[in-house]
Amino acid sequence: MAKNNRQIKDIWLYLYFPLLPLEALLPQLSTEQRQKPIAVIDLQKNTQRVLCCNSQASAWGIESSLSVSTALALCPELIVLPRQIGSEQDCQQQLALLSYRFTPLVIVHDYVGLWLDIAGCDQLFKGYNNLLGKLETQLQHQGITPVNGIGPNPLAAQLLCQSRFQTELPSDREIQHRLTTTALHQLKTSRKQQQSFKQLGLRTLGDLLALPRTELSRRFDGQLMDSIAQLNNEQPFNAPYFKPANSFRDLIQNPQGLFNKESLLFPMKILLQRLCNYLIARQCHCQEIEWHFEPLIGESRQMRIQLSGSQNSWANLLMLSRLQLEQLELPGSVEQIILTTDQFVDMPMGMFNLDLFGDSDSAQQSCDLIDSLNARLGIEALSQPVLNQDYLPEQASTLAAPGQHIKTTINDRLKAPQPVWLLTEPAPVQMRNQQLYWHQPLSIISGPERLCGNWWQAEQQRDYYLACDSRGARYWLYRETSSQRWFVHGLFS
């Protein structure tokens, strides 16, 4: 099979989602409603007809093209949903994001399907078959029913779209055979040209491609000739490639309204999963998310989740959102849930670590703990020590909100040992008979070492010394260069 894989120079995958009009609307329904017979209807020839339905509706004999009245006569409890093109387009964008994790070459086909150029992606996934299997699994996890086609160019892949999802890459010989036996009615042409095919006795693509090109150009229009050129790889397929947006914004609507916090969790979970697909596609993490809960009538409510580190785990984000949601006063009914963020960082590499020994697992646990406390108590209730860019030791650290990363240049001018703990205020040292005295006589061991903070302020120019008493206890002293006064600044253990 690997040999066959390499025989295909270009490998295009076409993804088609036959139930997308239905599956795009399911997040708007409650768990109980999703278990009932559901059909999506659309206006066809001035009549509302069934476009697609779920398996529960199919069991009642509901199928596409049935009129709404016939469908309701067959199944009185049928839930009828009007088609929402906007929801389909939003869902398709999410599927494009998911596909972007498998290849950076994704093309959105209206609101019908997706093209993926997967040539050369086999090494990352240890084979094309593994890629196809993982892609199918990811799509199914999103609640999407996919089918696909595989070919040497986008048009061929679309024409070869099967009624199921293929998880094995066909050989080039198999692809060529399937193409030549494809019925001509699958080719997008006018009704007049389809009639011409029948009059000429042409039934398959093989029949059409067997005719001389000059003969075809006399009988058929330029659109068909372009399609033939694309099938033969003689003409490029011109379409813009999909690129993820620079910020994330997504929403789920529920026209019936959600009346309690527990019912909000399922759509919030879906939105967070979509966010994580976006983060993975962009190879980044988020540092903050913001929720908006919109009622039909009244003022909306906002909820911001600030993170001490960064995240791309929907489960962690859902847990934090749930904790903070418990404290939020919501309107009586929520019709729309919106999730937004534009606070991103690259995938963490040597990022801020709370663990002194560099244990990344422990550091992540610390961040998770801080985030949980923030969600319960509010970010104002917590603070953490951080380095401050100042030469004076008493001003070299400060308190900041957890997760606030302050870039500093570590003061390495003092080479001598320094105590971990400083006195709250430097204590004056007396001079008795040319002897330093602080509770008892002190003797200089080493120094001086000059420390100069703001050079224009003379009182902030200090000479630091290491001193000891008669029992061997050590002290950190300094002398101000302007006043020549001595102070104890810190104690060694």
Secondary structure, 3 states (H helix, E strand, C coil): CHHHHHHCCCCEEEEECCCHHHHCCHHHCCHHHHCCCEEEEEEECCEEEEEEECHHHHCCCCCCCCEHHHHHHHCCCCEEEECCHHHHHHHHHHHHHHHHCCCCCEEEECCCEEEEECCCCCCCCCCHHHHHHHHHHHHHHCCCCCEEEEECCHHHHHHCCCCCCCCCCCCHHHHHHHHHCCEHHHCCCCHHHHHHHHHCCCCEHHHHHCCCHHHHHHHCCHHHHHHHHHHCCCCCCCCCCCCCCCCEEEEEEEEEEECCHHHHHHHHHHHHHHHHHHHHHHCEEEEEEEEEEECCCCCCEEEEEEEEEEECCHHHHHHHHHHHHCCCCCCCCEEEEEEEECCEEECCCCCCCCCCCCCHHHHHHHHHHHHHHHHHHCHHHCCEEEECCCCCHHHCEEEECCCCCCCCCCCCCCCCCCCCCEEEEEEEEEEECCEEECCCEEEEEEEEEEEECCCCCHHHEEEEEEEECCCCCEEEEEEECCCCCEEEEEECC
